[in-house]
């Protein structure tokens, strides 16, 4: 299994541009999550999904959109990028139940908005 | 008030030392408590989890939860240079839909 994969690894955006961060998992996990990690700020939940067709907002959803048309994929869309969206973005997935609700994280996408 | 508070450190200890990492939280409804380890430029990986109050031991690692004080701890015995990483606490309700992370504590173990 590849686990959780994210593309791209790095990206530089200009203010006002849009982009989609891709996330895919091959473990047939129902739950998927998008987090952002800023220096010294820990992980903040942007959006999550409990299954295909079902998404919900986390702590910091403003400026982002998601969709979940398949179990495997959970893309994150940034519209009108702003410098405040400069961060490292992590996608994660987990099966229902499981040991302590363990989440499996991807390697991250480093995004800079200038 | 933040949901989860964690001292960011950095923490630097000599090899073999006992390390204590801590988090406090505000939501008494949290039921699952986790510790993730994150190496530089990598995604976090689950180290240990505890359900409700109590202790859990796994090798050199011990996790403790005190729900009455809303306080959780991770102890690392006989610390090794390979333990150098950022340690993040996390917690969630019984539903496991949303997870709340601490800011992470950066640990360096010096050989």
Interface residues (C-beta under 8 A of the other chain):
Chain A: X4 X31 X33 X35 X40 X41 X42 X43 X44 X45 X48 X50 X56 X58 X59 X90 X92 X94 X99 X100 X101 X102 X103 X105 X106 X107 X108
Chain B: X4 X6 X8 X32 X34 X41 X42 X43 X44 X45 X46 X48 X49 X50 X51 X88 X90 X92 X96 X97 X98 X99 X100 X101 X102 X103 X104
